[in-house]
């Protein structure tokens, strides 16, 4: 294992001795006689270790190491101070400025070699460990990203299967998810919350899996009995999703998005802020998409009619804050693109 040492000392005899001891051990040595020369040398060279004399004229060892560390940001080269001093104050100051060790002068060859080799080997081990940790962290993050992507793909596939049950609402879940994420973003929610709400929106109608197709696709008005069956789908959603332990909020959005802000919704008759935030957002997006999608008995409603219904539902059907955000999105949609295509 090759080693390269920079020795900084204003005393020629010390430089000669260090060069001889280290050179005999097969270590490459570069010598300079001042702190200024060391700083210039390190701008273009990167030795494995610096042996730095403390007491030098003009720029002493403390100032030299401070300039190396702070001005030039050279922090990965270990520094060992060379000194004839034998007091704790000097050692404390040296360690505080970034030195890793001290070697007393005059040199004892065996001690000099041992300290130098140990310092370089320790620094290389730490560097290799840091690189390995960085690589492993990158691998873990990449694996996590792939798992997240797979999760979303599975969720989207399930969402598509749900929408396929309803002849007239293909793409409904993905649109509700997109609208919900936009509302969350405009409401100032974190990126993580936005992504969670998008996923929750994709599966908000998963309970339809347990509703007969004849009811879901019935072109005429539902009977009371059929409507009561429809009202069971939030509970069915909970049954389907509750086993996804790593994402408990999936149940939240699925169960509660038919609650009304005034307490007149189902299945639990919650009101106001007792309704989970995710469900309050999805409720607005879900109603908007229902009005802007085609049905067997009508086309998508005119934009002004949709806006009026959202305005009408503020504070009764919808959380007024999220209704206002939806209204702003409508007002910005001059060409009425935000609807089933």
C-alpha positions as CSV (number, residue, x, y, z in Angstrom):
1,X,0.0,0.0,0.0
2,X,1.7,3.2,-1.2
3,X,1.7,6.3,1.2
4,X,2.5,9.9,0.5
5,X,3.4,12.3,3.4
6,X,3.8,16.1,3.3
7,X,6.2,17.3,6.0
8,X,6.0,21.0,7.0
9,X,8.8,22.3,9.2
10,X,11.0,25.4,9.1
11,X,14.0,23.4,10.5
12,X,16.0,21.7,7.7
13,X,17.4,19.0,10.1
14,X,13.9,17.9,11.1
15,X,12.9,17.7,7.4
16,X,16.0,15.7,6.6
17,X,15.4,13.3,9.5
18,X,11.7,12.8,8.7
19,X,12.5,12.2,5.0
20,X,15.1,9.6,5.9
21,X,13.0,7.7,8.4
22,X,9.9,7.6,6.2
23,X,11.8,7.1,3.0
24,X,13.6,4.1,4.4
25,X,10.2,2.6,5.0
26,X,9.2,3.0,1.4
27,X,7.0,6.1,2.0
28,X,7.0,8.9,-0.5
29,X,7.8,12.2,1.2
30,X,7.4,15.9,0.1
31,X,9.0,18.6,2.3
32,X,8.2,22.3,2.6
33,X,9.6,24.8,5.1
34,X,6.6,27.1,5.8
35,X,2.9,27.2,6.3
36,X,2.5,29.4,3.2
37,X,4.4,26.8,1.1
38,X,2.2,24.1,2.5
39,X,-1.0,25.9,1.6
40,X,0.2,26.4,-2.0
41,X,1.3,22.8,-2.2
42,X,-2.1,21.5,-1.1
43,X,-3.9,23.5,-3.7
44,X,-2.6,21.1,-6.4
45,X,-1.6,18.0,-4.5
46,X,-3.3,15.6,-2.2
47,X,-1.0,13.6,0.1
48,X,-2.3,10.9,2.4
49,X,-1.1,12.7,5.6
50,X,0.4,16.0,6.7
51,X,3.1,16.3,9.4
52,X,2.8,19.9,10.5
53,X,5.2,21.8,12.8
54,X,3.5,24.0,15.3
55,X,6.1,26.7,15.8
56,X,7.1,28.4,12.5
57,X,7.7,32.0,11.7
58,X,5.1,34.2,10.0
59,X,2.4,31.4,9.8
60,X,2.4,28.9,12.6
61,X,0.9,25.4,12.5
62,X,-2.4,26.5,14.0
63,X,-3.0,29.2,11.4
64,X,-1.9,26.8,8.6
65,X,-4.3,24.1,9.5
66,X,-7.1,26.7,9.9
67,X,-6.5,28.0,6.4
68,X,-6.3,24.5,4.9
69,X,-9.5,23.5,6.6
70,X,-11.6,26.7,6.4
71,X,-10.5,28.6,3.3
72,X,-9.8,25.7,1.0
73,X,-12.1,23.1,2.6
74,X,-9.4,20.4,2.7
75,X,-10.9,18.2,5.5
76,X,-10.2,14.7,4.4
77,X,-6.4,14.8,4.8
78,X,-5.4,13.9,8.4
79,X,-2.9,16.2,10.1
80,X,-0.4,15.3,12.9
81,X,1.3,18.1,14.7
82,X,5.0,18.1,15.3
83,X,6.1,19.8,18.5
84,X,8.7,19.9,21.2
85,X,6.1,21.3,23.6
86,X,4.8,19.1,26.4
87,X,1.7,20.9,27.7
88,X,-2.0,20.1,27.7
89,X,-2.9,23.6,26.4
90,X,-1.0,23.1,23.2
91,X,-2.5,19.7,22.7
92,X,-6.0,20.9,23.3
93,X,-5.7,23.8,20.9
94,X,-4.2,21.5,18.3
95,X,-7.0,19.0,18.6
96,X,-9.6,21.8,18.5
97,X,-8.2,23.0,15.2
98,X,-8.5,19.6,13.6
99,X,-5.3,17.7,14.2
100,X,-5.7,14.0,14.9
101,X,-2.5,13.4,16.9
102,X,0.9,14.8,18.1
103,X,4.4,13.5,17.6
104,X,7.2,14.8,19.8
105,X,10.5,16.1,18.6
106,X,13.2,15.0,18.3
107,X,11.7,12.0,16.4
108,X,11.8,8.5,17.6
109,X,11.9,6.5,14.3
110,X,9.7,3.6,15.5
111,X,7.1,6.0,17.0
112,X,7.1,8.2,13.9
113,X,6.5,5.3,11.6
114,X,3.9,3.7,13.7
115,X,1.9,6.9,14.2
116,X,2.1,7.8,10.5
117,X,1.0,4.3,9.3
118,X,-1.8,4.0,11.8
119,X,-3.2,7.5,11.0
120,X,-3.2,6.8,7.2
121,X,-4.7,3.3,7.6
122,X,-7.4,4.6,9.9
123,X,-8.3,7.4,7.5
124,X,-8.5,5.0,4.6
125,X,-10.7,2.7,6.6
126,X,-13.0,5.6,7.5
127,X,-13.1,6.8,3.9
128,X,-13.9,3.3,2.6
129,X,-16.5,2.9,5.2
130,X,-18.1,6.2,4.3
131,X,-18.1,5.2,0.6
132,X,-19.6,1.8,1.4
133,X,-22.3,3.4,3.5
134,X,-23.1,5.9,0.7
135,X,-23.3,3.0,-1.8
136,X,-25.5,0.9,0.4
137,X,-27.7,3.9,1.2
138,X,-28.0,4.5,-2.6
139,X,-28.9,0.9,-3.1
140,X,-31.5,0.9,-0.4
141,X,-33.0,4.2,-1.7
142,X,-33.1,2.8,-5.2
143,X,-34.8,-0.4,-4.0
144,X,-37.3,1.7,-2.0
145,X,-38.0,3.8,-5.2
146,X,-38.6,0.6,-7.2
147,X,-40.9,-0.8,-4.5
148,X,-42.9,2.5,-4.4
149,X,-43.2,2.5,-8.2
150,X,-44.4,-1.1,-8.1
151,X,-46.9,-0.3,-5.4
152,X,-48.3,2.6,-7.5
153,X,-48.5,0.4,-10.6
154,X,-50.4,-2.2,-8.6
155,X,-52.7,0.5,-7.2
156,X,-53.3,1.9,-10.6
157,X,-54.1,-1.6,-12.0
158,X,-56.6,-2.2,-9.2
159,X,-58.0,1.3,-9.7
160,X,-58.5,0.5,-13.4
161,X,-60.3,-2.7,-12.5
162,X,-62.6,-0.8,-10.2
163,X,-63.5,1.8,-12.8
164,X,-64.1,-1.0,-15.4
165,X,-67.1,-2.1,-13.4
166,X,-68.8,1.1,-14.2
167,X,-69.6,1.6,-17.9
168,X,-69.9,5.4,-17.4
169,X,-67.0,6.3,-15.2
170,X,-63.8,4.9,-16.8
171,X,-60.9,6.9,-15.6
172,X,-62.9,8.3,-12.7
173,X,-60.5,7.1,-9.9
174,X,-57.3,8.5,-11.7
175,X,-59.0,11.8,-12.3
176,X,-60.2,12.1,-8.7
177,X,-56.6,11.2,-7.6
178,X,-55.2,14.0,-9.8
179,X,-57.7,16.6,-8.7
180,X,-57.2,15.6,-5.0
181,X,-53.4,16.0,-5.3
182,X,-53.8,19.4,-6.9
183,X,-56.1,20.6,-4.1
184,X,-53.6,19.3,-1.5
185,X,-50.8,21.1,-3.2
186,X,-52.6,24.3,-3.4
187,X,-53.6,23.9,0.3
188,X,-49.9,23.8,1.2
189,X,-49.7,20.2,2.2
190,X,-46.3,18.5,2.1
191,X,-45.1,16.6,-1.0
192,X,-45.5,13.4,1.0
193,X,-49.1,14.3,1.9
194,X,-49.8,15.1,-1.7
195,X,-48.5,11.7,-2.8
196,X,-50.5,9.9,-0.1
197,X,-53.7,11.7,-1.1
198,X,-53.1,10.7,-4.7
199,X,-52.8,7.1,-3.8
200,X,-55.8,7.3,-1.5
201,X,-57.8,8.9,-4.3
202,X,-56.9,6.0,-6.7
203,X,-58.6,3.5,-4.3
204,X,-61.4,5.7,-2.9
205,X,-64.0,3.6,-4.8
206,X,-62.6,0.2,-4.2
207,X,-65.8,-0.8,-2.4
208,X,-67.5,-0.9,-5.8
209,X,-65.9,-4.3,-6.3
210,X,-68.6,-5.7,-3.9
211,X,-71.5,-3.9,-5.5
212,X,-73.5,-5.8,-8.3
213,X,-72.8,-4.5,-11.8
214,X,-76.6,-4.3,-12.4
215,X,-76.8,-1.6,-9.7
216,X,-73.6,0.3,-10.7
217,X,-74.6,0.4,-14.3
218,X,-78.4,0.8,-13.9
219,X,-79.4,3.6,-16.4
220,X,-82.5,4.6,-14.4
221,X,-82.9,5.9,-10.9
222,X,-82.0,3.6,-8.1
223,X,-84.6,2.1,-5.7
224,X,-84.3,2.8,-2.0
225,X,-83.0,-0.8,-1.6
226,X,-80.5,-0.4,-4.3
227,X,-79.3,3.0,-2.9
228,X,-78.9,1.3,0.5
229,X,-76.6,-1.3,-1.1
230,X,-74.6,1.5,-2.7
231,X,-74.2,3.1,0.7
232,X,-72.5,-0.1,1.9
233,X,-69.5,0.4,-0.3
234,X,-67.5,2.5,2.2
235,X,-67.6,-0.4,4.6
236,X,-66.7,-2.8,1.9
237,X,-63.7,-0.6,1.1
238,X,-62.6,-0.8,4.7
239,X,-62.8,-4.5,4.6
240,X,-60.7,-4.7,1.5
241,X,-58.1,-2.2,2.5
242,X,-57.6,-2.7,6.2
243,X,-55.1,-5.4,5.7
244,X,-52.6,-3.0,4.0
245,X,-51.0,-2.3,7.4
246,X,-48.2,-0.1,6.0
247,X,-50.7,2.4,4.6
248,X,-53.6,2.7,7.1
249,X,-54.8,6.0,5.5
250,X,-56.1,4.1,2.5
251,X,-59.0,3.1,4.7
252,X,-59.5,6.7,5.8
253,X,-60.1,8.0,2.3
254,X,-62.2,5.0,1.2
255,X,-64.5,5.0,4.2
256,X,-65.1,8.7,4.8
257,X,-65.3,10.6,1.5
258,X,-69.1,10.4,1.4
259,X,-69.4,12.2,4.8
260,X,-70.7,15.7,4.5
261,X,-69.2,18.7,6.2
262,X,-72.6,19.5,7.8
263,X,-72.9,15.9,9.2
264,X,-75.5,14.7,6.8
265,X,-73.3,12.1,5.0
266,X,-72.6,8.4,5.5
267,X,-71.5,5.9,6.8
268,X,-70.8,7.6,10.2
269,X,-72.5,11.0,10.0
270,X,-69.2,12.8,10.9
271,X,-69.1,16.6,10.4
272,X,-66.5,19.4,10.1
273,X,-62.9,18.7,11.0
274,X,-64.0,15.3,12.5
275,X,-63.9,14.1,8.9
276,X,-60.3,13.1,8.1
277,X,-58.6,15.8,6.0
278,X,-57.9,13.3,3.1
279,X,-61.6,12.5,2.9
280,X,-62.6,16.1,2.9
281,X,-60.3,16.8,-0.1
282,X,-61.4,13.7,-2.0
283,X,-65.1,14.5,-1.4
284,X,-64.7,17.7,-3.4
285,X,-62.7,16.1,-6.2
286,X,-65.1,13.1,-6.4
287,X,-68.2,15.3,-6.7
288,X,-66.5,17.5,-9.3
289,X,-65.6,14.5,-11.4
290,X,-69.1,13.0,-11.1
291,X,-70.5,16.2,-12.5
292,X,-67.9,16.6,-15.3
293,X,-68.3,13.0,-16.5
294,X,-70.8,11.5,-18.9
295,X,-73.7,9.3,-17.6
296,X,-76.2,7.1,-19.5
297,X,-78.8,9.8,-19.0
298,X,-76.7,13.0,-19.5
299,X,-73.5,14.4,-20.8
300,X,-71.0,16.2,-18.6
301,X,-72.6,19.2,-17.0
302,X,-71.7,22.7,-18.3
303,X,-68.8,24.2,-16.4
304,X,-70.9,27.1,-15.0
305,X,-73.4,24.6,-13.6
306,X,-70.6,22.6,-12.0
307,X,-69.1,25.7,-10.4
308,X,-72.5,26.7,-9.1
309,X,-73.0,23.3,-7.4
310,X,-69.5,23.4,-5.8
311,X,-70.3,27.0,-4.5
312,X,-73.7,25.8,-3.2
313,X,-72.1,22.9,-1.3
314,X,-69.5,25.1,0.5
315,X,-69.9,24.5,4.3
316,X,-72.7,22.0,3.8
317,X,-71.5,19.2,1.6
318,X,-67.9,20.3,1.4
319,X,-65.1,21.8,3.6
320,X,-65.3,25.4,2.5
321,X,-61.5,25.8,2.3
322,X,-61.1,22.9,-0.2
323,X,-64.3,24.0,-2.0
324,X,-62.7,27.4,-2.6
325,X,-59.5,25.8,-4.0
326,X,-61.7,23.7,-6.4
327,X,-63.5,26.9,-7.4
328,X,-60.2,28.6,-8.2
329,X,-59.1,25.6,-10.3
330,X,-62.4,25.8,-12.2
331,X,-61.9,29.5,-12.8
332,X,-58.4,28.9,-14.2
333,X,-59.7,26.2,-16.6
334,X,-60.8,28.6,-19.3
335,X,-61.2,25.8,-22.0
336,X,-62.9,23.4,-19.7
337,X,-60.3,20.7,-20.1
338,X,-60.6,19.4,-16.6
339,X,-63.3,16.8,-17.3
340,X,-63.7,13.3,-18.7
341,X,-62.4,13.3,-22.3
